[in-house]
Structure formats: C-alpha cells, structure tokens
Amino acid sequence: MITLSVNGKRHRLDVPPDTPLLWVLREKLGLTGTKFSCGEGLCGACTVHVDGKARRSCITTVGSVQGKKIVTIEGLAETHPVKQAWIAEEVSQCGYCQPGQIMQAAALLVEHPHPSEQEIDNAMQGNLCRCGTYPRIKKAIRRAAGGKGGKP
C-alpha cells in the first residue's frame, strides 16, 4: 500500500511503488488536470509540486513521494496570483500545456518572488507550448510577481 498526500488529502492506494505519479493522479484519483504528453519528463505538461518544488509526474514514482506534500493544478487555489495572471494575460490558446506551465511558474515564484528575465527563462525552458504562447507566459509571470510587463 502506498500513502500519498495530494492537495491536502491523504490517499491509501494499492499500486506498485514504481508506478508513475502521473497515472495514479489521473487514473486512481481522477485528477485529470495534470496532462500526459511526452512521458519522458521533457515537455513539462505533467508538472506538479512535491514539497513545493516543480516535478515531472510522468517520471516520478509514487514510492519516491510517500510522506511528501503533492499539489496538482486542482490544488492550486483559483485565487493564486499565477492563475489570475494567466487569465488576465489571456495566455491559453489550446490550453493543453497550461497546467504544467502554471505549476512551474508558481514554483518559480516561491523560489524567486521577483524573478529576473533570465530566472524566468531558466525555470520555464523545460515547459513546451506547441501554440507558442511564450511571450504571454512571460508577461503573466511578471504580472504574478507584481512586476512590469503585464496589462494594468
């Protein structure tokens, strides 16, 4: 049995410890906001927080996160500054990558509340967006940080 803390709730699950966290979140817990894309940790669509750090859930095993605090896009408050900035800057186009982008950006702002352009680029470079909304993503991050670049 695996015990996980996801979005503030404890779950006991009968799954092998080497099961990818992504599949437990989606298939066992019904938290489908975390997306599957590359399956190799390269695109960032499956990004969640584990003890406040951005992690790729497709390559993170459930056994490695027992006893840790996991937060998915569903667990990030609707009033979170990053979610609000995403709406204000109209970031989403197709929207598929956005949960991972938002989770990566939220983790960045915990570590660097007022990130430089280079810190934004470094943190977000592993999160791919097929629609190319990168300029709006950066504007939303700056807005969420209370910095320049966003609409008033």
Phi, psi and omega per residue, in radians:
M1 nan 2.419 3.101
I2 -1.944 2.363 3.060
T3 -1.971 2.179 -3.135
L4 -2.164 2.567 3.001
S5 -1.886 1.893 -3.087
V6 -2.159 2.126 3.123
N7 0.921 0.685 3.074
G8 1.446 0.064 3.136
K9 -2.069 2.454 3.088
R10 -1.539 2.429 3.133
H11 -2.310 2.292 3.006
R12 -1.848 2.139 -3.025
L13 -2.262 2.471 3.080
D14 -1.670 1.454 3.125
V15 -2.392 2.642 3.078
P16 -1.097 2.524 -3.109
P17 -1.126 -0.304 3.123
D18 -1.605 0.138 3.090
T19 -1.189 2.315 3.081
P20 -1.072 2.370 3.127
L21 -0.941 -0.678 -3.137
L22 -0.902 -0.811 -3.065
W23 -1.269 -0.555 3.069
V24 -1.184 -0.773 3.120
L25 -1.037 -0.856 -3.050
R26 -1.318 -0.870 -2.970
E27 -1.561 -0.604 -3.107
K28 -1.623 -0.624 -3.073
L29 -1.829 -0.141 3.096
G30 1.253 0.351 3.134
L31 -1.646 1.479 -2.992
T32 -1.552 0.071 3.075
G33 -1.163 -0.537 3.082
T34 -1.341 2.143 -2.985
K35 -1.736 2.619 2.978
F36 -1.690 2.346 3.057
S37 -2.429 -1.412 -3.045
C38 -1.490 -0.502 -3.113
G39 1.285 0.131 -3.100
E40 -2.205 0.159 3.130
G41 1.299 0.330 -3.055
L42 -1.744 -0.356 -2.998
C43 -1.862 -0.422 3.097
G44 1.519 -0.021 -3.112
A45 -1.098 -0.419 -3.069
C46 -1.737 0.287 -3.043
T47 -1.143 2.296 3.034
V48 -2.303 3.039 3.043
H49 -1.784 2.346 3.001
V50 -2.158 1.976 -3.038
D51 0.884 0.714 3.051
G52 1.462 -0.078 -3.133
K53 -1.829 2.486 3.101
A54 -1.214 2.253 3.116
R55 -2.392 2.580 3.084
R56 -1.479 1.975 -3.042
S57 -1.282 -0.303 3.139
C58 -1.281 -0.375 3.141
I59 -2.051 0.144 3.095
T60 -1.764 2.163 -3.138
T61 -1.458 2.647 3.120
V62 -1.128 -0.560 3.114
G63 -1.095 -0.534 -3.106
S64 -1.405 -0.186 -3.093
V65 -2.024 0.170 3.051
Q66 -1.061 2.386 3.126
G67 1.400 0.024 3.124
K68 -1.886 2.752 -3.136
K69 -1.548 2.039 -3.141
I70 -1.858 2.319 3.071
V71 -2.232 2.249 3.076
T72 -1.804 3.081 3.104
I73 -0.993 -0.573 3.124
E74 -1.193 -0.442 -3.124
G75 -1.558 -0.144 3.084
L76 -1.482 2.125 -3.047
A77 -0.947 2.515 3.089
E78 -1.061 -0.434 3.137
T79 -1.550 0.049 3.127
H80 -1.012 2.391 -3.102
P81 -0.956 -0.596 -3.137
V82 -1.218 -0.774 3.102
K83 -1.076 -0.724 3.137
Q84 -1.141 -0.700 3.124
A85 -1.165 -0.641 3.122
W86 -1.061 -0.712 3.129
I87 -1.205 -0.840 -3.093
A88 -1.056 -0.649 -3.114
E89 -1.587 0.035 3.126
E90 0.869 0.907 -3.046
V91 -1.181 -0.803 -2.980
S92 -1.123 2.428 2.957
Q93 -2.009 -1.478 3.053
C94 -1.368 -0.529 3.043
G95 1.559 -0.161 -3.033
Y96 -1.044 -0.759 -3.081
C97 -1.464 -0.179 -2.960
Q98 -1.077 -0.683 3.086
P99 -0.999 -0.758 3.109
G100 -1.159 -0.693 3.106
Q101 -1.086 -0.800 -3.123
I102 -1.099 -0.777 -3.128
M103 -1.137 -0.682 3.097
Q104 -1.129 -0.776 -3.131
A105 -1.131 -0.714 3.127
A106 -1.093 -0.716 3.099
A107 -1.149 -0.694 3.090
L108 -0.992 -0.814 -3.061
L109 -1.227 -0.390 3.021
V110 -1.222 -0.757 -3.113
E111 -1.332 -0.673 -3.120
H112 -2.324 1.534 -3.078
P113 -1.016 -0.488 3.105
H114 -2.273 1.290 -3.024
P115 -1.233 2.595 3.014
S116 -1.344 2.952 3.088
E117 -1.032 -0.698 -3.140
Q118 -1.152 -0.696 3.115
E119 -1.139 -0.674 3.074
I120 -1.106 -0.855 -3.141
D121 -1.022 -0.800 -3.128
N122 -1.093 -0.778 -3.093
A123 -1.203 -0.630 -3.003
M124 -1.670 -0.119 -3.024
Q125 -1.065 -0.447 -3.141
G126 -1.557 0.058 3.114
N127 -1.856 1.964 -3.058
L128 -1.620 2.544 3.104
C129 -2.297 1.942 -3.125
R130 -1.147 -0.445 -3.125
C131 -1.459 -0.202 3.082
G132 1.291 0.640 -3.131
T133 -1.494 0.412 -3.087
Y134 -0.938 -0.754 3.116
P135 -1.070 -0.697 3.121
R136 -1.225 -0.611 3.086
I137 -1.059 -0.817 3.139
K138 -1.108 -0.717 3.107
K139 -1.091 -0.709 3.139
A140 -1.149 -0.689 3.102
I141 -1.118 -0.773 3.097
R142 -1.073 -0.716 3.114
R143 -1.089 -0.837 -3.123
A144 -1.072 -0.541 3.111
A145 -1.428 -0.057 -3.129
G146 1.391 0.301 -3.090
G147 -1.738 -3.031 -3.133
K148 -1.275 2.928 3.003
G149 1.861 -0.391 3.129
G150 -1.604 2.861 3.040
K151 -1.231 2.607 3.134
P152 -1.151 nan nan
